[in-house]
C-alpha cells in the first residue's frame, strides 16, 4: 500500500498540469486576440522609436 501513497502526489500533479496546459491552449486567440496583438505591437513600436531617438541623439552629440 505504500506504493499507492508514493504515486498519488505525482499523479495528482500531472493531472493538474495537463489541465493547466489545456486551459492555456484553449484561451489563446479568441475575441481579445486582436486587442492584445495591437497592444503588443504598440509597445514594440514605442520601444523601437525610443531606441531610434536615443541613437539619433548619440550620433548628433
Backbone as a ProteinNet text record, in pm:
[ID]
protein_1_A
[PRIMARY]
XXXXXXXXXXXXXXXXXXXXXXXXXXXXXXXXXXXXXXXXXXXXXXXXXXXXXXXXXXXXX
[TERTIARY]
81.1	0	85.2	211.3	299.6	320.6	317.1	338.3	225.2	104	-9.4	13.4	53.8	77.1	199	292.9	409.5	375.6	283.5	249	138.6	59.3	-54.8	-15.4	79.2	112.1	160.5	250.4	289.1	174.5	86.8	-26.7	-120.8	-147.6	-235.1	-172	-42	26.4	22.4	39.1	34.9	-103	-206.7	-343.1	-367.3	-327.1	-344.5	-260.6	-140	-54.9	-116.3	-168.1	-232.9	-354.4	-430.1	-544.5	-501.4	-393.5	-342.4	-300.1	-229.8	-186.5	-306.8	-407.8	-528.1	-597.7	-605.5	-668.9	-588.3	-457	-372.9	-390.5	-391.4	-405.8	-543.6	-646.6	-781.8	-804.7	-736.2	-759.7	-674.7	-589	-513.1	-607	-596.5	-685.1	-814.8	-920	-1049.5	-1075.3	-1175.6	-1220.4	-1117.9	-1042.2	-948.4	-812	-793.4	-661.9	-618.1	-706.3	-669.8	-632	-704.7	-675	-539.2	-512.6	-384.5	-269.8	-290	-186.9	-157.9	-262.2	-243.2	-165.6	-193.4	-121.6	26.3	54.9	194.8	265.5	199.2	259.3	289.2	197.8	219.7	337.7	350.4	462.7	594.9	597.9	719.6	754.7	654	678	732.1	676.8	728.9	873.8	905.4	1042.9	1137.3	1095.2	1178.5	1197	1092.5	1101	1196.1	1188	1277.1	1421.7	1443.3	1578.7	1633.4	1549.7	1593.6	1624.7	1543.1	1566.4	1698.2	1723.4	1846.7	1969.1	1959.5	2071.1	2092.1	1983	1993.1	2058.6	2019.8	2079.4	2227	2260.7	2400.5	2485	2429.5	2502.6	2517.9	2418.7	2420.6	2510.5	2546.5	2627.7	2772.6
-119.8	0	125.7	112.9	228.9	283.6	195.9	242.9	333.3	311.6	398.4	538	547.7	678.8	747	669.1	727.7	778.3	713.8	752.4	857.3	870.8	961.2	1107.6	1166.3	1308.3	1336.4	1255.8	1286.5	1272.1	1178	1159.9	1279.3	1324.4	1440.6	1564.5	1584.1	1698.5	1689.7	1571.7	1554.5	1589.6	1548.2	1577.6	1728.7	1795.1	1939.9	2012	1965.1	2026.3	2012.5	1895.1	1873.2	1965.2	1978.3	2070.6	2214.2	2256.2	2392.2	2416.9	2321.9	2336.7	2345.2	2265.3	2268.7	2403.4	2459.6	2590.6	2697.5	2692.6	2791.6	2782.2	2661.2	2643.9	2689.7	2658.9	2696.3	2846.8	2917.3	3061.1	3143.3	3078.9	3153.5	3189.9	3311.8	3356.4	3407.6	3394.5	3438.7	3585.3	3640.5	3776.3	3881.3	3858	3958.6	3951.6	3855.3	3837.6	3961.7	4019.7	4137.6	4253.8	4271.4	4380.4	4358.6	4235.5	4204.7	4220.8	4176.1	4190.4	4337.7	4420.6	4563.3	4627.7	4586.6	4641.9	4603.9	4481	4436.2	4508.5	4522.4	4594.6	4739.2	4802.8	4941.3	4951.2	4856.4	4858.2	4838.6	4748.1	4728.6	4855.5	4920	5041.9	5153.7	5167	5267.9	5240.1	5113	5077.4	5103.6	5070.3	5093.1	5243.1	5320.1	5465	5525.9	5481.2	5531.5	5494.2	5375.2	5332.9	5419.1	5442.9	5526.5	5668.4	5722.2	5856.3	5862.2	5761.3	5758.9	5747.9	5669.7	5654.9	5786.7	5852.3	5980	6086.3	6092.4	6190	6159.9	6032.7	5995.6	6030.3	6014.8	6048.1	6199.2	6275.1	6420.2	6490.1	6423	6487.7	6484
0	0	0	35	35.5	-105.2	-204.8	-341.3	-385.6	-335.5	-371.6	-315.6	-190.9	-131	-192.4	-246.6	-311.2	-450.9	-519.5	-655.7	-664.3	-560	-565.5	-589.9	-517.2	-541.8	-685.1	-743.6	-881.2	-981.2	-959.3	-1049.6	-1039.7	-918.7	-900	-963.5	-943.2	-1003.5	-1155.6	-1211.4	-1356.2	-1411	-1342.5	-1386.9	-1385.1	-1278.4	-1271.3	-1377.3	-1403.3	-1504.5	-1643.3	-1674	-1803.7	-1816.7	-1709.7	-1710.6	-1733.5	-1669	-1686.5	-1831	-1888.5	-2028.2	-2120.7	-2096.5	-2180.6	-2171.3	-2051	-2033.5	-2107.1	-2096	-2163.9	-2314.5	-2366.9	-2511.4	-2558.2	-2482.6	-2523.3	-2517.4	-2429	-2415.5	-2510.8	-2588.9	-2689.3	-2802.8	-2849.1	-2956.1	-2898.7	-2972.6	-2926.2	-2957.5	-2893.5	-2922.4	-2883.5	-2778.6	-2730	-2799.3	-2889.6	-2952.4	-3029.4	-3108.1	-3187.3	-3097	-2988.7	-2894.8	-2828.2	-2788.4	-2725	-2824.5	-2947.9	-3050.7	-3078.1	-3082.6	-3107.1	-2992.9	-2869	-2754.5	-2758.7	-2796	-2805.4	-2919.2	-3032.8	-3144.9	-3108.2	-3036.1	-2993.9	-2898.1	-2807.3	-2713.3	-2786.6	-2883.8	-2962.8	-3041.2	-3097	-3173.7	-3083.3	-2962.7	-2868.7	-2833	-2808.8	-2772.9	-2890	-3009.4	-3127.5	-3150.9	-3133.4	-3150.8	-3048	-2924.7	-2820.3	-2850.8	-2902.9	-2937.8	-3052	-3154.4	-3266.2	-3220.4	-3130.2	-3078.5	-3000.6	-2919.7	-2842.7	-2934.7	-3039.3	-3133.5	-3208.9	-3248.5	-3320.8	-3233.7	-3107.2	-3015.3	-2991.8	-2982.9	-2960.8	-3084.1	-3203	-3325.3	-3340.9	-3294.7	-3309.5	-3208.9	-3102.4	-2997.6	-3028.6
[MASK]
+++++++++++++++++++++++++++++++++++++++++++++++++++++++++++++

